């Protein structure tokens, strides 16, 4: 639907452009009375189509994340750790997991969740790795289980090879639209666990994603 609207919008804009072109005799190719309204309508259609497209809907959805309780950190940060959510917290289906890291740490940071199926699911947004800046990191984290299901939320520091493995894994899952999870032995040796908390879903998230 969005594609058809975009095509229609462009056609109307082309009509508007043609209305501004005159032939050698001075006559317009298309009447300005038709061209001006066509241009306006075409622009409005393109704006509407862009906001109704799957890409924009995805970005809207990805931005609608909740933030849980936050751990207060005092003094210099010595270890990479989670500060939100906190251990034993109840969380929504989509949250923003946040943490801190020593600024000298140049490793990528990955969050993996382990639900009751004992498999591991690397979490990412459009950047794949957790966003890092000025000693703080964050990543969108999604839960797809039942009400009250327990999850281990695990933070890994990963070298470049391990980080690429997680990124490639996510891309392969997205392409197949199948998310089978990783077994513990599949997690690369270059990924080191640095923090772990347990959280519980506060609502039924099954089938949300």
N, C-alpha and C positions, 0 to 999 in steps of 0.2 A: 504493500500500500504506500509506504513512504517513498519508494523508488518511483512509482507512478506520479506521485505528487511533485517530486523533484523535477521530473521530466516536464510535467505540465508547467511548472513555474519557470523553467528555462525557456520553454517555447513562448510563453507570454512576454518574458523579458526581451527575447529576440524580436518579437512583434513590435515592442516599444522602441527598440533600437532602429528597426527598419523605418519606423514612422518619422524618425529624425533625418532620414536620408532623402535627398532630392535627386531627381533625374536631371539630365542635361536641359530639359525643357522647363525646369523649375518646379515641376509637380512632385509631390511626395509619393514615395512608393506605397505607403500606407497612411491613411488619415491620422493626424495627430489626435483627433477626437477618440479614435480607437486605440492608438498607441499608448497614450498617457495612462488611461485606466488599466490597460493590459500590464504595463510595467509595474504599477502599484500592486495589482492583484498578484502578479508573479512573485514579487518580493515577499509579500505576506504569505504566499503558499510555501516558499522556500523556508521562511522562518518557522512556520508551523511544522513542515516536514522534518526539519532538523531536530525539533524538540520531540517529535513523535517517533524518531528513528530508534532502532534497537540499541545503537551505540550510546545515545544520550540517556535512554532509559536505563542502560546498564550502569552508566556513571552515576545517575541519580541514586540507583539502588545501592551502589557501592558506598556512596557517601552517607547513607542513612545507617550509621552505626551508633551503638550506645557505648557509653563509657561507664565502667564500674567503679567500685570503691578504689581509692588510691592510697598506696603505702607512702608514708612520709620518710624521706631519706635525709639524714643529717650527716654533715661532714663530707670529706672527699669520697668519691665513688671508687671503690677498689675492685669490684667485680661486676660483670654483666648480670643483670637480674631484672625480673618483672616487678613493676610497681603498680600496675593495674591490668587485670583484676587482682584481688588479693586471695591468698590461700583460703579455700573452703567457701568462696564466694558463689552466689547464684548469678548466672549470666543470661543475657538474651541470645537469640540465634546468631546475631552478627554483632561483634564488639570490636573495639579498637584496643588491642593489647599494646601496652606501653611499658617502657623500661628505661634503664640507664646503663651506661657502659663507661669504663675508663677511657678517656679521650685518646690515650696512646694505643688503644686496641684498634687494629686495622682489619680484623676479620669481619666477614659478613655475619649477620645475625639472622637466624631462622627460628621461627616458632613452629613446632610440630604438636599436634594434638593426638592423644591416644584415647579413644572411647572404649567402651566395654568389649569391643571385638578384638582388642589387643593389637590392632594395626596402627601404623603411624601415618599421619596426614600432614605434609608440609603446607603451611599457610602463606598466602601472598596476596598482594593487590597487583596493580598493573606493573609494578617495578619488580615483582617476584621477591627479591630480598627485602628485609625490613628496612624502612627508611631510617637513616642515621644522620644526626647532626648535633653538634655541640654537646656531646655526651648523652644524648637522649635518642631512643629509637621507638618505632611503632609499626604495627602491621595490622591490617584487617584480618580478623579471625572468625571463622564460620563453624557453627555447630549444627549437625543435622540429625540429632538423636531425639529420644523421647523425653517427656517431662521428667526432670529429676535425674537424668542420666549423668553418671560421673565421667569426667574427662581429666586425664593428666595433660596439663599444658606445660610443654617442655621447651626450654630455650637452648639452642645450640649455637656455638661459634663455629664457623665453617671456613676452611681454606678455599681457594679459588676452584679447585677441582671438585670438592664436595658441593660447593655452592652451585656450580654448573650442573651437577647431577640432580639437585633438587629442582632447579629451573627446568631442565629437560624433562624431568618426570612430570611436573605440572603441565607443561606444554603438551606432552603426549596424552595425558589424561583428558585435557580439554579437547584435544582433537578427536578423541574417541568418545567423548562424553561419558566416560566411565572412570570412576575413582576407586580403584581396588585397594588402596592403602599399601604401605610398605611393611614388611616384616622387620623385626629388629636387626637381623643379620644383613639386611639390604642397606641399612644406613651406612654411608661410607666412613672409613676410619678417620678421615680428615675432619669430621664433624664431632665436636666435643660438647657433651651436655654440661651446661653451666648453671642451670636453675630449673626447678620443677615445682609446680603447684597443682592442686586439685580443685576443679570447679564443677558446678552442677548447672544443668540447663533449667531455667525457671519457667519454661513453657515447652510445649511440644514443637520441636523444630524439624520433625521428620517430613521430608518432601518440600521443604521451603526453598531449597536451592536446586 
